[in-house]
Amino acid sequence: MWRQDTSKAAEPRSKLSRRALRWALVGLVTQHLTVARVAEALAVSWNTANCAVLAEGQRVLINDPARFDGVHVVGVDEHVWRHTRRGDRYVTVIIDLTGPHTGTGPARLLDMVEGRTKQAFK
């Protein structure tokens, strides 16, 4: 009988492996794939793909304690997230501009927070 430990391949009760999640995240961020396209490629529902990618992005990008290392120049802007009949919805975008400022690389997205108030930025 052949046995292999697969506990590191995916989270318990997960529908997608860690490699599939990484592929989906890279596809969305660098190749501008839609969630629908990612879901189709992975043979899962849109909701499954969206929830999994959001969780993986949170784990890999947002929860990284070193993500602010080397940040010296910050840019902040507001963006209309969605136009509705009851008014616009805004998001505050926070960007690391250290790379372009020093000529060492591109800007990088640090965070997007719903709203456009001082509280949203804090």
Stockholm file with secondary structure:
# STOCKHOLM 1.0

chainA/1-122         MWRQDTSKAAEPRSKLSRRALRWALVGLVTQHLTVARVAEALAVSWNTANCAVLAEGQRVLINDPARFDGVHVVGVDEHVWRHTRRGDRYVTVIIDLTGPHTGTGPARLLDMVEGRTKQAFK
#=GR chainA/1-122 SS CCCCCCTTTSCTTCSSCHHHHHHHHHHHHHSCCCHHHHHHHHTSCHHHHHHHHHHHHIIIIITCTTTTTTCCCEEEEEEEEEEETTEEEEEEEEEECHHHHHTSSCCEEEEEEESCSHHHHC
#=GC SS_cons         CCCCCCTTTSCTTCSSCHHHHHHHHHHHHHSCCCHHHHHHHHTSCHHHHHHHHHHHHIIIIITCTTTTTTCCCEEEEEEEEEEETTEEEEEEEEEECHHHHHTSSCCEEEEEEESCSHHHHC
//
